[in-house]
Structure formats: C-alpha cells, structure tokens
Amino acid sequence: MLYTSLFRPFLFRQDPEAVHELVIRLLEQVGKTPLLSGCLRRCFSVEDRRLVSTVMGLRFPNPVGLAAGFDKNGRLVRSIPLLGFGFMEIGTVTAHPQAGNPRPRLFRLPADQALINRMGFNNAGADAVAKHLEQAGKPPIPLGINIGKSKIVPLSQAVADYLYSFERLYPWGDFFVVNVSSPNTPGLRQLQEGSLLGELLHALQEQNIQLATQAHHPPKPLLVKIAPDLVPSQLDAIVDVVAEQRIAGIVATNTTVARNGLTTALDEAGGLSGRPLRQRSTAIIRYLFQRTEGRIPIIGVGGIFSAADAWEKILAGASLVQVYTGLIYEGPSLVRHITRGLCACLSAAGLQTVTDAVGQDACNPENTPR
Ligand SMILES: Cc1cc2nc3c(=O)[nH]c(=O)nc-3n(C[C@H](O)[C@H](O)[C@H](O)COP(=O)(O)O)c2cc1C
C-alpha cells in the first residue's frame, strides 16, 4: 500500500535504470547491516512448512524466487533472502564483462503494467561475479546462476564461451540456468534450435559431470531458459533435447518480442515483460507439463503480480515461480503477499503442500494441448 501510493509515484517519475541502480546499492548496504537485515527479515519472511518443497534435489523454503536480470552481478545474495524469497537467480553472466546496449534501454509501460528492456547482458563478467560470490558467502536460500553468450563471441564459438562461465562460477551456484532466449543478444535465440541446443547442453553436462566428480558431489542441476515466442514444434524439439541431455528443469519464460494487446503506443525494441506476458507464459508452462507428463520440473515466470497469478502457474505445472516486473510495480511486500496467499489457496483447495498443487490444472482434459 505504502509502496504503490507513496514510493511508486515518486520512483516512476525518475529514470528506470537510475532507480534500479539506486535500489541495488541500497539493498547491498542493508545486507551488510545486521540491524536493518533483521528488520527486513522480520517484516517480509513467511515461514510455513506447506510451502517447503524439494525440487531437483534442492530444498526450497518457499516456491517464490527472484528472476534473472534483477541482480546481474550477484551483489544481493545477502539481501534478497531478507525479502522473503525462497530462491534467487543471478545473472545473466557472460564470460566477458560487457557494458550492454546504449541507454536508454529500459522502459516502463504503466498503463499495461509492463516493461520493455534491451539491456543486452550488461554485467561484470564471470571472473568478477565469481569474486563477489566468494566474498558474499553461501546464501540461506538456493542460488541459481544464469549464464549467457558474450556479445563479442560469434555463435560458432558459443559453446566454449558458455563453458568458461560455467566452470568459473561452478562452486557458487546451487543450480545453473542456460539462457538461450534473451531477445537482446543478436542470434542468441538460434541456440534454442534442436541441434545447436543439443550440442551446447551436451558440452555443459559433460563438464558438469567432470567438475562434480572432482569435487566429490553429484552433478548440479542444469536448466534451460526458453522464450515465450516458440511454437509447439519448437517446444517439442526442446523437450526432446532436455530429456536426451538429462537437463534438470526448464525456466519458462523469458521476455517476449510480441506486442499483442498493448494499450501503450511505445515503439521500442526489446523484450516485453509483466502483465501482457502472463497468459502466454502460463500456456507454455501447461504445454511443457503435459508434454513431459510432469517429469521435468518447470520454473514458471512471466507476469506474476499476485498470489492468484503464482497459483495459476503452479496449477499449470510450475514447481517453482519467479518474479521481476511484478516487484517493480507492487514493491517489496509482493513476496509476502504471494507466500501468504499461496497458503490460503492451499487451504481453500484442501491440499497439504504446494507440491500437491503442481500441474493440477494441466491434468484437466479440457486443457490438453491443441
Ligand atoms: C530489466 C530486465 C532485465 C532482464 N534481464 C534478464 C537477464 O539478464 N537474463 C534472463 O534470463 N532474463 C532476464 N530478464 C527476464 C526475466 O528474468 C523474466 O524472465 C521476464 O521478465 C518475465 O518475468 P516478469 O514478467 O515477472 O518480469 C530480464 C527482465 C527485465 C525486466
């Protein structure tokens, strides 16, 4: 309430990226201050055993995570858990540090409760992020690291580029997400095509096994993040590769290049996120859950602004969910609202745990893919 009536009107008058940088700096400081950290934790955390789940062999205190792109450099691994999140995904990190696209590159569409971004993987690079993570220590919630291709590296050398980031960041991530779906790195989404994706995931999985053997632990969960703009035949090909390469899960979805149904007349290139993405991303989740018969965990992301939106994605087949744009529009209490709301949804549905709800809607014959 305080956020939407007081802070948001003020913040939305400032440049979106400047606000983002300010928030990162503030949160980073809060994470280093024990008194403030304690206040935040007490204010935002919801502990309820019905929300606890084990997915991909990892224990999640609740199913609501921070999506990639908010904390590109892993500066907030101490602060994000204080906001009540059950897990976080940092990145996208690339092997080479890069400045990203020229500014302005982030735009608000308040009438549509959406954002358009063409950041272009601005990040400090795998070496610097590894140092940050080493200094910060292990966060109390599962940490995902999203890796992508450096802009200066041609597509033909993408595999080696991903492998570098993966190896460099390996000790710090509980799971890794292979980003082949950002619309803002030229050619990147071609890596979603069956044979190229197979080659990339095979190489990463081989290295995963090798690194895990050296460290005497099981291989870490490797996931792939996909675009919402794929047609069923492309999704089918991805599901086949995911099964062949024993990929642990799918993050669905990234931002969209579609502009359907917007009321804002803003002609900016980039990926659209927020409300207009919600239904499309839920449809992809449902399709994937049905195609895989619920065998491959899905992290559902796209347009979640409330507990009802998160519940919809869980019923469609998401084991875990993530937010980004919703956080910008609803503020830091969003996670608490979602976690509390999910408990109410479980009670109303007569279900014991959030795991029991996963894919309940997708099992409905009326929702079979066409
Ligand atoms: C400003 C911004 C930057 C993003 N950067 C990344 C990124 O670096 N890597 C990535 O995989 N996704 C990135 N995303 C996509 C989000 O992780 C998420 O998939 C997408 O925004 C849909 O969720 P939402 O509607 O809750 O925002 C970014 C999104 C936004 C709005």
The ligand as an SDF file (V2000), in Angstrom:
LIG
                    3D

 31 33  0  0  0  0  0  0  0  0999 V2000
   15.0780   -5.2530  -16.9520 C   0  0  0  0  0  0  0  0  0  0  0  0
   15.0660   -6.7380  -17.1660 C   0  0  0  0  0  0  0  0  0  0  0  0
   16.2560   -7.4040  -17.3490 C   0  0  0  0  0  0  0  0  0  0  0  0
   16.2650   -8.7840  -17.5500 C   0  0  0  0  0  0  0  0  0  0  0  0
   17.4500   -9.4320  -17.7110 N   0  0  0  0  0  0  0  0  0  0  0  0
   17.4600  -10.7750  -17.8580 C   0  0  0  0  0  0  0  0  0  0  0  0
   18.6800  -11.4810  -17.9540 C   0  0  0  0  0  0  0  0  0  0  0  0
   19.7660  -10.9160  -17.8830 O   0  0  0  0  0  0  0  0  0  0  0  0
   18.6280  -12.8270  -18.1220 N   0  0  0  0  0  0  0  0  0  0  0  0
   17.4470  -13.5140  -18.1860 C   0  0  0  0  0  0  0  0  0  0  0  0
   17.4490  -14.7330  -18.3260 O   0  0  0  0  0  0  0  0  0  0  0  0
   16.2710  -12.8720  -18.0680 N   0  0  0  0  0  0  0  0  0  0  0  0
   16.2480  -11.5330  -17.9040 C   0  0  0  0  0  0  0  0  0  0  0  0
   15.0540  -10.8800  -17.7820 N   0  0  0  0  0  0  0  0  0  0  0  0
   13.7920  -11.6520  -17.9040 C   0  0  0  0  0  0  0  0  0  0  0  0
   13.2070  -12.0230  -16.5400 C   0  0  0  0  0  0  0  0  0  0  0  0
   14.0700  -12.8800  -15.8250 O   0  0  0  0  0  0  0  0  0  0  0  0
   11.8480  -12.7400  -16.7250 C   0  0  0  0  0  0  0  0  0  0  0  0
   12.0460  -13.9470  -17.4230 O   0  0  0  0  0  0  0  0  0  0  0  0
   10.8510  -11.8890  -17.5140 C   0  0  0  0  0  0  0  0  0  0  0  0
   10.9750  -10.5370  -17.1990 O   0  0  0  0  0  0  0  0  0  0  0  0
    9.4060  -12.3250  -17.2520 C   0  0  0  0  0  0  0  0  0  0  0  0
    9.0560  -12.1830  -15.9030 O   0  0  0  0  0  0  0  0  0  0  0  0
    8.2760  -10.8940  -15.3110 P   0  0  0  0  0  0  0  0  0  0  0  0
    7.0750  -10.6700  -16.1740 O   0  0  0  0  0  0  0  0  0  0  0  0
    7.9580  -11.2660  -13.8910 O   0  0  0  0  0  0  0  0  0  0  0  0
    9.2280   -9.7650  -15.3930 O   0  0  0  0  0  0  0  0  0  0  0  0
   15.0320   -9.5090  -17.5850 C   0  0  0  0  0  0  0  0  0  0  0  0
   13.8270   -8.8150  -17.3890 C   0  0  0  0  0  0  0  0  0  0  0  0
   13.8270   -7.4510  -17.1850 C   0  0  0  0  0  0  0  0  0  0  0  0
   12.5100   -6.7400  -16.9750 C   0  0  0  0  0  0  0  0  0  0  0  0
  1  2  1  0
  2  3  1  0
  2 30  2  0
  3  4  2  0
  4  5  1  0
  4 28  1  0
  5  6  2  0
  6  7  1  0
  6 13  1  0
  7  8  2  0
  7  9  1  0
  9 10  1  0
 10 11  2  0
 10 12  1  0
 12 13  2  0
 13 14  1  0
 14 15  1  0
 14 28  1  0
 15 16  1  0
 16 17  1  0
 16 18  1  0
 18 19  1  0
 18 20  1  0
 20 21  1  0
 20 22  1  0
 22 23  1  0
 23 24  1  0
 24 25  2  0
 24 26  1  0
 24 27  1  0
 28 29  2  0
 29 30  1  0
 30 31  1  0
M  END
$$$$
